[in-house]
Amino acid sequence: MIEFFLAVFLTVTLHELGHIFSIIIFNYTEGRDLFNFKVEFNFKYFYVVNEKYSNPIKNLIVSLSGSLFPVLLSILLINVMNSNFVNIVFLTSLFNLLFLHPRLPDGQNILNSLEEMRRTP
């Protein structure tokens, strides 16, 4: 049971790191301060806040990277070392894809980015 809770904690952390890595990359390409974002956390939640980019594709990638990073990393780990813990991390990272639902913040950001891309010529 402890493995499950550790896997959930690891998956949530990897989710936020996925956002952070893409934010740092795009901050570098736009000449912004690399660490121009804020991490908010308390007992109930843990999330990253950053300034929107002028290019909606970058905002889309930042939103997608949070859910996709844990999945891709766990697939890589399964191929490198297959253990029960890695399998649990993979399963929890698949549940992480639920954050792409439009009612949740990542999904809503994705919809907003797609709508903005549709409106711009």
CNS distance restraints for C-alpha pairs under 8 A (distance, minus, plus):
assign (resid   1 and name CA) (resid   5 and name CA) 6.73 0.50 0.50
assign (resid   2 and name CA) (resid   6 and name CA) 6.17 0.50 0.50
assign (resid   3 and name CA) (resid   7 and name CA) 6.00 0.50 0.50
assign (resid   3 and name CA) (resid  85 and name CA) 6.43 0.50 0.50
assign (resid   3 and name CA) (resid  88 and name CA) 7.72 0.50 0.50
assign (resid   4 and name CA) (resid   8 and name CA) 6.20 0.50 0.50
assign (resid   4 and name CA) (resid  85 and name CA) 7.95 0.50 0.50
assign (resid   4 and name CA) (resid  88 and name CA) 6.58 0.50 0.50
assign (resid   4 and name CA) (resid  89 and name CA) 7.91 0.50 0.50
assign (resid   5 and name CA) (resid   9 and name CA) 6.17 0.50 0.50
assign (resid   6 and name CA) (resid  10 and name CA) 6.04 0.50 0.50
assign (resid   7 and name CA) (resid  11 and name CA) 5.98 0.50 0.50
assign (resid   7 and name CA) (resid  85 and name CA) 7.26 0.50 0.50
assign (resid   7 and name CA) (resid  88 and name CA) 6.37 0.50 0.50
assign (resid   7 and name CA) (resid  89 and name CA) 4.93 0.50 0.50
assign (resid   7 and name CA) (resid  92 and name CA) 6.83 0.50 0.50
assign (resid   8 and name CA) (resid  12 and name CA) 6.15 0.50 0.50
assign (resid   8 and name CA) (resid  89 and name CA) 7.14 0.50 0.50
assign (resid   8 and name CA) (resid  92 and name CA) 6.11 0.50 0.50
assign (resid   9 and name CA) (resid  13 and name CA) 6.17 0.50 0.50
assign (resid  10 and name CA) (resid  14 and name CA) 6.05 0.50 0.50
assign (resid  10 and name CA) (resid  89 and name CA) 7.56 0.50 0.50
assign (resid  11 and name CA) (resid  15 and name CA) 6.02 0.50 0.50
assign (resid  11 and name CA) (resid  70 and name CA) 6.11 0.50 0.50
assign (resid  11 and name CA) (resid  89 and name CA) 6.64 0.50 0.50
assign (resid  11 and name CA) (resid  92 and name CA) 6.59 0.50 0.50
assign (resid  11 and name CA) (resid  93 and name CA) 5.79 0.50 0.50
assign (resid  11 and name CA) (resid  96 and name CA) 7.56 0.50 0.50
assign (resid  12 and name CA) (resid  16 and name CA) 6.47 0.50 0.50
assign (resid  12 and name CA) (resid  96 and name CA) 7.93 0.50 0.50
assign (resid  13 and name CA) (resid  17 and name CA) 6.16 0.50 0.50
assign (resid  14 and name CA) (resid  18 and name CA) 6.04 0.50 0.50
assign (resid  14 and name CA) (resid  66 and name CA) 7.52 0.50 0.50
assign (resid  14 and name CA) (resid  69 and name CA) 6.83 0.50 0.50
assign (resid  14 and name CA) (resid  70 and name CA) 5.46 0.50 0.50
assign (resid  15 and name CA) (resid  19 and name CA) 6.78 0.50 0.50
assign (resid  15 and name CA) (resid  65 and name CA) 7.70 0.50 0.50
assign (resid  15 and name CA) (resid  66 and name CA) 4.38 0.50 0.50
assign (resid  15 and name CA) (resid  67 and name CA) 5.68 0.50 0.50
assign (resid  15 and name CA) (resid  68 and name CA) 7.76 0.50 0.50
assign (resid  15 and name CA) (resid  69 and name CA) 6.42 0.50 0.50
assign (resid  15 and name CA) (resid  70 and name CA) 5.91 0.50 0.50
assign (resid  15 and name CA) (resid  96 and name CA) 7.79 0.50 0.50
assign (resid  16 and name CA) (resid  20 and name CA) 6.22 0.50 0.50
assign (resid  16 and name CA) (resid  46 and name CA) 7.96 0.50 0.50
assign (resid  16 and name CA) (resid  47 and name CA) 6.48 0.50 0.50
assign (resid  16 and name CA) (resid  48 and name CA) 6.69 0.50 0.50
assign (resid  16 and name CA) (resid  66 and name CA) 5.75 0.50 0.50
assign (resid  17 and name CA) (resid  21 and name CA) 5.96 0.50 0.50
assign (resid  17 and name CA) (resid  66 and name CA) 7.05 0.50 0.50
assign (resid  18 and name CA) (resid  22 and name CA) 6.46 0.50 0.50
assign (resid  18 and name CA) (resid  62 and name CA) 7.88 0.50 0.50
assign (resid  18 and name CA) (resid  65 and name CA) 5.11 0.50 0.50
assign (resid  18 and name CA) (resid  66 and name CA) 4.44 0.50 0.50
assign (resid  18 and name CA) (resid  67 and name CA) 7.45 0.50 0.50
assign (resid  18 and name CA) (resid  68 and name CA) 7.59 0.50 0.50
assign (resid  18 and name CA) (resid  69 and name CA) 5.20 0.50 0.50
assign (resid  18 and name CA) (resid  70 and name CA) 7.48 0.50 0.50
assign (resid  19 and name CA) (resid  23 and name CA) 6.13 0.50 0.50
assign (resid  19 and name CA) (resid  48 and name CA) 7.31 0.50 0.50
assign (resid  19 and name CA) (resid  62 and name CA) 5.43 0.50 0.50
assign (resid  19 and name CA) (resid  63 and name CA) 6.79 0.50 0.50
assign (resid  19 and name CA) (resid  65 and name CA) 5.60 0.50 0.50
assign (resid  19 and name CA) (resid  66 and name CA) 4.76 0.50 0.50
assign (resid  20 and name CA) (resid  24 and name CA) 6.10 0.50 0.50
assign (resid  20 and name CA) (resid  48 and name CA) 7.30 0.50 0.50
assign (resid  21 and name CA) (resid  25 and name CA) 6.27 0.50 0.50
assign (resid  22 and name CA) (resid  26 and name CA) 6.15 0.50 0.50
assign (resid  22 and name CA) (resid  61 and name CA) 7.35 0.50 0.50
assign (resid  22 and name CA) (resid  62 and name CA) 5.61 0.50 0.50
assign (resid  22 and name CA) (resid  65 and name CA) 6.94 0.50 0.50
assign (resid  23 and name CA) (resid  27 and name CA) 5.91 0.50 0.50
assign (resid  23 and name CA) (resid  34 and name CA) 8.00 0.50 0.50
assign (resid  23 and name CA) (resid  37 and name CA) 7.84 0.50 0.50
assign (resid  23 and name CA) (resid  50 and name CA) 7.68 0.50 0.50
assign (resid  23 and name CA) (resid  62 and name CA) 6.41 0.50 0.50
assign (resid  24 and name CA) (resid  28 and name CA) 6.18 0.50 0.50
assign (resid  24 and name CA) (resid  34 and name CA) 5.20 0.50 0.50
assign (resid  24 and name CA) (resid  35 and name CA) 6.44 0.50 0.50
assign (resid  24 and name CA) (resid  36 and name CA) 7.96 0.50 0.50
assign (resid  25 and name CA) (resid  29 and name CA) 6.39 0.50 0.50
assign (resid  25 and name CA) (resid  34 and name CA) 7.69 0.50 0.50
assign (resid  26 and name CA) (resid  30 and name CA) 6.09 0.50 0.50
assign (resid  26 and name CA) (resid  58 and name CA) 7.23 0.50 0.50
assign (resid  27 and name CA) (resid  31 and name CA) 6.04 0.50 0.50
assign (resid  27 and name CA) (resid  32 and name CA) 4.78 0.50 0.50
assign (resid  27 and name CA) (resid  33 and name CA) 6.29 0.50 0.50
assign (resid  27 and name CA) (resid  34 and name CA) 5.28 0.50 0.50
assign (resid  27 and name CA) (resid  35 and name CA) 7.75 0.50 0.50
assign (resid  27 and name CA) (resid  36 and name CA) 7.32 0.50 0.50
assign (resid  28 and name CA) (resid  32 and name CA) 5.98 0.50 0.50
assign (resid  28 and name CA) (resid  33 and name CA) 7.15 0.50 0.50
assign (resid  28 and name CA) (resid  34 and name CA) 5.77 0.50 0.50
assign (resid  32 and name CA) (resid  36 and name CA) 7.08 0.50 0.50
assign (resid  36 and name CA) (resid  50 and name CA) 6.83 0.50 0.50
assign (resid  36 and name CA) (resid  51 and name CA) 7.75 0.50 0.50
assign (resid  37 and name CA) (resid  48 and name CA) 6.95 0.50 0.50
assign (resid  37 and name CA) (resid  49 and name CA) 5.68 0.50 0.50
assign (resid  37 and name CA) (resid  50 and name CA) 4.50 0.50 0.50
assign (resid  37 and name CA) (resid  51 and name CA) 7.14 0.50 0.50
assign (resid  38 and name CA) (resid  48 and name CA) 5.72 0.50 0.50
assign (resid  38 and name CA) (resid  49 and name CA) 5.07 0.50 0.50
assign (resid  38 and name CA) (resid  50 and name CA) 6.40 0.50 0.50
assign (resid  39 and name CA) (resid  46 and name CA) 7.34 0.50 0.50
assign (resid  39 and name CA) (resid  47 and name CA) 5.85 0.50 0.50
assign (resid  39 and name CA) (resid  48 and name CA) 4.50 0.50 0.50
assign (resid  39 and name CA) (resid  49 and name CA) 6.24 0.50 0.50
assign (resid  40 and name CA) (resid  45 and name CA) 7.76 0.50 0.50
assign (resid  40 and name CA) (resid  46 and name CA) 5.64 0.50 0.50
assign (resid  40 and name CA) (resid  47 and name CA) 5.34 0.50 0.50
assign (resid  40 and name CA) (resid  48 and name CA) 6.10 0.50 0.50
assign (resid  40 and name CA) (resid  49 and name CA) 7.36 0.50 0.50
assign (resid  41 and name CA) (resid  45 and name CA) 5.50 0.50 0.50
assign (resid  41 and name CA) (resid  46 and name CA) 4.12 0.50 0.50
assign (resid  41 and name CA) (resid  47 and name CA) 6.39 0.50 0.50
assign (resid  42 and name CA) (resid  46 and name CA) 6.52 0.50 0.50
assign (resid  52 and name CA) (resid  59 and name CA) 6.58 0.50 0.50
assign (resid  53 and name CA) (resid  58 and name CA) 6.53 0.50 0.50
assign (resid  53 and name CA) (resid  59 and name CA) 6.14 0.50 0.50
assign (resid  55 and name CA) (resid  59 and name CA) 6.90 0.50 0.50
assign (resid  56 and name CA) (resid  60 and name CA) 6.13 0.50 0.50
assign (resid  56 and name CA) (resid 113 and name CA) 5.11 0.50 0.50
assign (resid  56 and name CA) (resid 114 and name CA) 7.39 0.50 0.50
assign (resid  56 and name CA) (resid 116 and name CA) 6.40 0.50 0.50
assign (resid  56 and name CA) (resid 117 and name CA) 6.01 0.50 0.50
assign (resid  57 and name CA) (resid  61 and name CA) 6.20 0.50 0.50
assign (resid  57 and name CA) (resid 113 and name CA) 6.91 0.50 0.50
assign (resid  57 and name CA) (resid 117 and name CA) 7.41 0.50 0.50
assign (resid  58 and name CA) (resid  62 and name CA) 6.21 0.50 0.50
assign (resid  59 and name CA) (resid  63 and name CA) 6.28 0.50 0.50
assign (resid  59 and name CA) (resid 109 and name CA) 7.67 0.50 0.50
assign (resid  59 and name CA) (resid 110 and name CA) 7.68 0.50 0.50
assign (resid  59 and name CA) (resid 113 and name CA) 6.30 0.50 0.50
assign (resid  60 and name CA) (resid  64 and name CA) 6.15 0.50 0.50
assign (resid  60 and name CA) (resid 109 and name CA) 7.19 0.50 0.50
assign (resid  60 and name CA) (resid 110 and name CA) 5.38 0.50 0.50
assign (resid  60 and name CA) (resid 113 and name CA) 5.57 0.50 0.50
assign (resid  60 and name CA) (resid 114 and name CA) 7.42 0.50 0.50
assign (resid  61 and name CA) (resid  65 and name CA) 5.81 0.50 0.50
assign (resid  62 and name CA) (resid  66 and name CA) 6.98 0.50 0.50
assign (resid  63 and name CA) (resid  67 and name CA) 7.79 0.50 0.50
assign (resid  63 and name CA) (resid 106 and name CA) 5.34 0.50 0.50
assign (resid  63 and name CA) (resid 107 and name CA) 7.55 0.50 0.50
assign (resid  63 and name CA) (resid 109 and name CA) 6.37 0.50 0.50
assign (resid  63 and name CA) (resid 110 and name CA) 6.14 0.50 0.50
assign (resid  64 and name CA) (resid  68 and name CA) 6.18 0.50 0.50
assign (resid  64 and name CA) (resid 100 and name CA) 7.59 0.50 0.50
assign (resid  64 and name CA) (resid 106 and name CA) 7.27 0.50 0.50
assign (resid  64 and name CA) (resid 110 and name CA) 7.33 0.50 0.50
assign (resid  65 and name CA) (resid  69 and name CA) 5.53 0.50 0.50
assign (resid  66 and name CA) (resid  70 and name CA) 7.50 0.50 0.50
assign (resid  67 and name CA) (resid  71 and name CA) 7.16 0.50 0.50
assign (resid  67 and name CA) (resid  93 and name CA) 7.70 0.50 0.50
assign (resid  67 and name CA) (resid  96 and name CA) 5.85 0.50 0.50
assign (resid  67 and name CA) (resid  97 and name CA) 5.41 0.50 0.50
assign (resid  67 and name CA) (resid  99 and name CA) 6.80 0.50 0.50
assign (resid  67 and name CA) (resid 100 and name CA) 7.19 0.50 0.50
assign (resid  68 and name CA) (resid  72 and name CA) 6.14 0.50 0.50
assign (resid  68 and name CA) (resid  97 and name CA) 7.32 0.50 0.50
assign (resid  69 and name CA) (resid  73 and name CA) 6.02 0.50 0.50
assign (resid  70 and name CA) (resid  74 and name CA) 5.96 0.50 0.50
assign (resid  70 and name CA) (resid  90 and name CA) 7.85 0.50 0.50
assign (resid  70 and name CA) (resid  93 and name CA) 5.53 0.50 0.50
assign (resid  70 and name CA) (resid  96 and name CA) 7.98 0.50 0.50
assign (resid  71 and name CA) (resid  75 and name CA) 6.19 0.50 0.50
assign (resid  71 and name CA) (resid  90 and name CA) 6.45 0.50 0.50
assign (resid  71 and name CA) (resid  93 and name CA) 5.22 0.50 0.50
assign (resid  71 and name CA) (resid  94 and name CA) 6.30 0.50 0.50
assign (resid  72 and name CA) (resid  76 and name CA) 6.29 0.50 0.50
assign (resid  73 and name CA) (resid  77 and name CA) 6.18 0.50 0.50
assign (resid  74 and name CA) (resid  78 and name CA) 6.07 0.50 0.50
assign (resid  74 and name CA) (resid  86 and name CA) 6.79 0.50 0.50
assign (resid  74 and name CA) (resid  87 and name CA) 7.99 0.50 0.50
assign (resid  74 and name CA) (resid  89 and name CA) 6.55 0.50 0.50
assign (resid  74 and name CA) (resid  90 and name CA) 5.17 0.50 0.50
assign (resid  74 and name CA) (resid  93 and name CA) 7.46 0.50 0.50
assign (resid  75 and name CA) (resid  79 and name CA) 6.46 0.50 0.50
assign (resid  75 and name CA) (resid  90 and name CA) 6.91 0.50 0.50
assign (resid  76 and name CA) (resid  80 and name CA) 6.34 0.50 0.50
assign (resid  77 and name CA) (resid  81 and name CA) 5.75 0.50 0.50
assign (resid  77 and name CA) (resid  82 and name CA) 7.10 0.50 0.50
assign (resid  77 and name CA) (resid  86 and name CA) 6.76 0.50 0.50
assign (resid  78 and name CA) (resid  82 and name CA) 4.74 0.50 0.50
assign (resid  78 and name CA) (resid  83 and name CA) 7.51 0.50 0.50
assign (resid  78 and name CA) (resid  86 and name CA) 6.27 0.50 0.50
assign (resid  78 and name CA) (resid  87 and name CA) 7.04 0.50 0.50
assign (resid  81 and name CA) (resid  86 and name CA) 7.75 0.50 0.50
assign (resid  82 and name CA) (resid  86 and name CA) 6.36 0.50 0.50
assign (resid  82 and name CA) (resid  87 and name CA) 7.21 0.50 0.50
assign (resid  83 and name CA) (resid  87 and name CA) 6.29 0.50 0.50
assign (resid  84 and name CA) (resid  88 and name CA) 6.26 0.50 0.50
assign (resid  85 and name CA) (resid  89 and name CA) 6.21 0.50 0.50
assign (resid  86 and name CA) (resid  90 and name CA) 6.14 0.50 0.50
assign (resid  87 and name CA) (resid  91 and name CA) 6.31 0.50 0.50
assign (resid  88 and name CA) (resid  92 and name CA) 6.19 0.50 0.50
assign (resid  89 and name CA) (resid  93 and name CA) 5.99 0.50 0.50
assign (resid  90 and name CA) (resid  94 and name CA) 6.27 0.50 0.50
assign (resid  91 and name CA) (resid  95 and name CA) 6.54 0.50 0.50
assign (resid  92 and name CA) (resid  96 and name CA) 6.30 0.50 0.50
assign (resid  93 and name CA) (resid  97 and name CA) 6.97 0.50 0.50
assign (resid  94 and name CA) (resid  98 and name CA) 7.88 0.50 0.50
assign (resid  99 and name CA) (resid 104 and name CA) 5.91 0.50 0.50
assign (resid  99 and name CA) (resid 105 and name CA) 7.37 0.50 0.50
assign (resid  99 and name CA) (resid 106 and name CA) 5.96 0.50 0.50
assign (resid  99 and name CA) (resid 107 and name CA) 6.33 0.50 0.50
assign (resid 100 and name CA) (resid 104 and name CA) 6.89 0.50 0.50
assign (resid 100 and name CA) (resid 106 and name CA) 5.59 0.50 0.50
assign (resid 100 and name CA) (resid 107 and name CA) 4.15 0.50 0.50
assign (resid 100 and name CA) (resid 108 and name CA) 7.92 0.50 0.50
assign (resid 100 and name CA) (resid 110 and name CA) 7.82 0.50 0.50
assign (resid 101 and name CA) (resid 106 and name CA) 7.52 0.50 0.50
assign (resid 101 and name CA) (resid 107 and name CA) 4.82 0.50 0.50
assign (resid 101 and name CA) (resid 108 and name CA) 7.55 0.50 0.50
assign (resid 102 and name CA) (resid 106 and name CA) 7.46 0.50 0.50
assign (resid 102 and name CA) (resid 107 and name CA) 4.07 0.50 0.50
assign (resid 102 and name CA) (resid 108 and name CA) 4.76 0.50 0.50
assign (resid 102 and name CA) (resid 110 and name CA) 7.80 0.50 0.50
assign (resid 102 and name CA) (resid 111 and name CA) 6.93 0.50 0.50
assign (resid 103 and name CA) (resid 107 and name CA) 6.49 0.50 0.50
assign (resid 103 and name CA) (resid 108 and name CA) 6.21 0.50 0.50
assign (resid 104 and name CA) (resid 108 and name CA) 6.02 0.50 0.50
assign (resid 105 and name CA) (resid 109 and name CA) 6.09 0.50 0.50
assign (resid 106 and name CA) (resid 110 and name CA) 6.22 0.50 0.50
assign (resid 107 and name CA) (resid 111 and name CA) 6.27 0.50 0.50
assign (resid 108 and name CA) (resid 112 and name CA) 6.15 0.50 0.50
assign (resid 109 and name CA) (resid 113 and name CA) 6.13 0.50 0.50
assign (resid 110 and name CA) (resid 114 and name CA) 6.17 0.50 0.50
assign (resid 111 and name CA) (resid 115 and name CA) 6.06 0.50 0.50
assign (resid 112 and name CA) (resid 116 and name CA) 6.11 0.50 0.50
assign (resid 113 and name CA) (resid 117 and name CA) 6.11 0.50 0.50
assign (resid 114 and name CA) (resid 118 and name CA) 6.18 0.50 0.50
assign (resid 115 and name CA) (resid 119 and name CA) 6.32 0.50 0.50
assign (resid 116 and name CA) (resid 120 and name CA) 6.27 0.50 0.50
assign (resid 117 and name CA) (resid 121 and name CA) 7.96 0.50 0.50
